[in-house]
Amino acid sequence: MAPILVSRDAGVLSLTLNRPDKLNAFNLEMHKLLRAALEEARDDAAVRAVLLTGSGRGFCAGQDLSERNVSAEAAPIDLSVSLGSNYNPLVRRLRALPKPVVCAVNGVAAGAGANIALACDIVLAARSASFVQSFSKLGLVPDSGGTYFLPRLVGSARAMGLALLAERLSAEEAERWGLIWKAVDDARLMDEASAIARLLAAGPTKGYGLVKKAFQASAGNSLDAQLELERDLQREAGFSEDYREGVAAFMQKRKPQYKGK
Ligand code: LHQ
């Protein structure tokens, strides 16, 4: 069974984490295939949005804990190798992709699985799904961007509670806290997530990529620096074909036909 399922429809590249017996926990093969799929998404102009989800009852349980021997007798393992070669590049790839990434969290998202969801641009979750920063149960630190995303999304008090207590946060609470975009009925999750991904795939892709850039830079910028960046990004957006099309469509009172250029 392929650990990542890839399909395409209407400009959307759908990626499904597919190790359902292990709640789609990451092993090396899954990292490798996801990397290849995201490179395809980056390089192929026909792909204008990505939809990430999981198969079965979980979204992703983080690292596959059975992949390495951590017994008392075994030699200690340097976890920085796995982060440096797999998880960190994955988070960077999702963030740097100049196209929107929609995440449909279909079930529990734990450890790195939760934070990979948070690295996506629009996160929807099924009402029965949950988020858990399970790292501290193993004596570990939230990784895959957890210590970056969590305090920025929900504030340090809630971020610290989630990290230290490792309690499950329901999808509805995650929405109330501002951790995700929306919690939706389980039966509606894939329809709603696909509709958003398709809408984005038919949109001004170049502009969306610049929006991602602007928001990502904002976390570390002063207002002055951000205003300068907005000026530069708007300059770039204003040179796009889609901007011309957007204005023309508005003036002519018709639906814009964006090409993503
Ligand atoms: C699993 C896993 C799993 C293997 C469920 N591995 N089998 C990065 C770099 C390097 C190293 C270290 O870490 C990291 C980042 C990380 O992600 S660290 C955090 C790793 N993840 C976890 O600690 C989560 C472990 N899983 C759980 O706590 C629970 O399974 C959750 C809360 C996700 C779901 O609980 P339940 O709904 O009660 O399901 P379950 O526990 O019964 O799991 C179902 C099956 O999936 C079960 O297998 P079995 O054969 O008994 O049916 C689990 O063993 C397997 N599974 N997570 N991470």
Boltz pocket constraint, residues with backbone or C-beta under 6 A from the ligand:
constraints:
  - pocket:
      binder: B
      contacts: [[A, 20], [A, 21], [A, 22], [A, 23], [A, 25], [A, 60], [A, 61], [A, 62], [A, 63], [A, 64], [A, 65], [A, 66], [A, 79], [A, 82], [A, 83], [A, 87], [A, 108], [A, 110], [A, 111], [A, 112], [A, 113], [A, 132], [A, 134], [A, 135], [A, 138], [A, 140], [A, 143]]
      max_distance: 6.0
